[in-house]
Amino acid sequence: MGTTTIRVDTETHARLVEMSRQTDRSLIDTVRDAAEALQRQQFAMGVARELDQLRSDPEAWKAYLGEADSTLVGDGVG
């Protein structure tokens, strides 16, 4: 995998370096992990927003719940 240079302020750089030291990981791995965590957080927030919008429409919410019930697996798990 190739690399590139990004500019960050000195405070952010210091925080990343400290996180790297605490986890005994490279700075590249720490930045990669941070980007992955942010991407997952943004995805989760998007899902939450979409569910809130769905809940605001009683008919759509009822249809969603009905569809969810119809796809349940009857294995007793969950």
C-alpha beads as a LAMMPS data file, in Angstrom:
LAMMPS data file: protein, C-alpha beads

78 atoms
77 bonds

1 atom types
1 bond types

-500.0 500.0 xlo xhi
-500.0 500.0 ylo yhi
-500.0 500.0 zlo zhi

Masses

1 110.0

Atoms # bond

1 1 1 0.000 0.000 0.000
2 1 1 1.366 3.417 -0.915
3 1 1 1.616 6.387 1.385
4 1 1 1.116 10.121 1.172
5 1 1 1.608 13.131 3.381
6 1 1 -1.207 14.964 5.135
7 1 1 -0.935 18.203 7.054
8 1 1 -2.373 18.342 10.572
9 1 1 -1.959 20.920 13.286
10 1 1 0.668 20.240 15.925
11 1 1 -1.892 19.488 18.638
12 1 1 -3.558 16.801 16.521
13 1 1 -0.176 15.334 15.614
14 1 1 0.797 15.188 19.296
15 1 1 -2.481 13.438 20.158
16 1 1 -1.958 10.877 17.409
17 1 1 1.632 10.248 18.471
18 1 1 0.521 9.767 22.086
19 1 1 -2.210 7.329 21.045
20 1 1 0.366 5.438 18.995
21 1 1 2.696 5.190 21.959
22 1 1 -0.076 4.066 24.303
23 1 1 -1.097 1.257 21.972
24 1 1 2.405 0.423 20.772
25 1 1 1.278 0.857 17.169
26 1 1 2.709 2.853 14.313
27 1 1 1.444 6.338 13.574
28 1 1 0.145 5.099 10.219
29 1 1 -1.861 2.335 11.936
30 1 1 -3.221 4.821 14.460
31 1 1 -4.384 7.207 11.738
32 1 1 -5.881 4.303 9.773
33 1 1 -7.748 3.118 12.896
34 1 1 -8.984 6.656 13.583
35 1 1 -10.283 7.002 10.027
36 1 1 -12.048 3.632 10.296
37 1 1 -13.610 4.591 13.642
38 1 1 -14.841 7.896 12.210
39 1 1 -16.293 6.156 9.176
40 1 1 -18.150 3.668 11.382
41 1 1 -19.419 6.468 13.623
42 1 1 -20.710 8.443 10.637
43 1 1 -22.415 5.335 9.258
44 1 1 -24.123 4.665 12.602
45 1 1 -25.269 8.279 12.858
46 1 1 -26.702 8.045 9.336
47 1 1 -28.626 4.898 10.217
48 1 1 -29.962 6.571 13.380
49 1 1 -31.101 9.602 11.336
50 1 1 -32.848 7.372 8.819
51 1 1 -34.611 5.439 11.595
52 1 1 -35.720 8.711 13.202
53 1 1 -37.170 9.833 9.879
54 1 1 -38.909 6.500 9.464
55 1 1 -40.378 6.688 12.988
56 1 1 -41.794 10.136 12.242
57 1 1 -44.081 8.546 9.622
58 1 1 -46.403 6.139 11.473
59 1 1 -47.415 4.229 8.349
60 1 1 -43.856 3.805 7.128
61 1 1 -42.728 2.754 10.614
62 1 1 -45.528 0.177 10.835
63 1 1 -44.559 -1.209 7.414
64 1 1 -40.900 -1.347 8.453
65 1 1 -41.716 -3.255 11.643
66 1 1 -43.966 -5.636 9.717
67 1 1 -41.201 -6.291 7.225
68 1 1 -38.700 -6.849 10.038
69 1 1 -41.045 -9.357 11.703
70 1 1 -41.474 -11.252 8.440
71 1 1 -37.723 -11.795 8.143
72 1 1 -37.142 -13.163 11.650
73 1 1 -35.372 -16.497 11.836
74 1 1 -37.111 -18.922 14.162
75 1 1 -33.965 -20.361 15.704
76 1 1 -34.545 -18.945 19.171
77 1 1 -31.438 -16.757 19.040
78 1 1 -31.770 -13.030 19.663

Bonds

1 1 1 2
2 1 2 3
3 1 3 4
4 1 4 5
5 1 5 6
6 1 6 7
7 1 7 8
8 1 8 9
9 1 9 10
10 1 10 11
11 1 11 12
12 1 12 13
13 1 13 14
14 1 14 15
15 1 15 16
16 1 16 17
17 1 17 18
18 1 18 19
19 1 19 20
20 1 20 21
21 1 21 22
22 1 22 23
23 1 23 24
24 1 24 25
25 1 25 26
26 1 26 27
27 1 27 28
28 1 28 29
29 1 29 30
30 1 30 31
31 1 31 32
32 1 32 33
33 1 33 34
34 1 34 35
35 1 35 36
36 1 36 37
37 1 37 38
38 1 38 39
39 1 39 40
40 1 40 41
41 1 41 42
42 1 42 43
43 1 43 44
44 1 44 45
45 1 45 46
46 1 46 47
47 1 47 48
48 1 48 49
49 1 49 50
50 1 50 51
51 1 51 52
52 1 52 53
53 1 53 54
54 1 54 55
55 1 55 56
56 1 56 57
57 1 57 58
58 1 58 59
59 1 59 60
60 1 60 61
61 1 61 62
62 1 62 63
63 1 63 64
64 1 64 65
65 1 65 66
66 1 66 67
67 1 67 68
68 1 68 69
69 1 69 70
70 1 70 71
71 1 71 72
72 1 72 73
73 1 73 74
74 1 74 75
75 1 75 76
76 1 76 77
77 1 77 78
